[in-house]
């Protein structure tokens, strides 16, 4: 598994929900997913499991 796979998968899990959101539905679930993605990435860097550039690449790949 690539070092950035966990972060990119978390980012990809967030986007489909954003696109299929019901009209008038609150964005709380989307906001929670974005926060989760950012927290997971930050903890990977703080714990020394990945370099910041790996996490950044995962975020960008997940957002694509």
ABEGO torsion letter per residue (X at the ends): XBAAAAAAAAAAAAAAAAAABBBGBBAAAAAAAAAAAAAAAAAAAAAGABBAAAAAAAAAAAAX
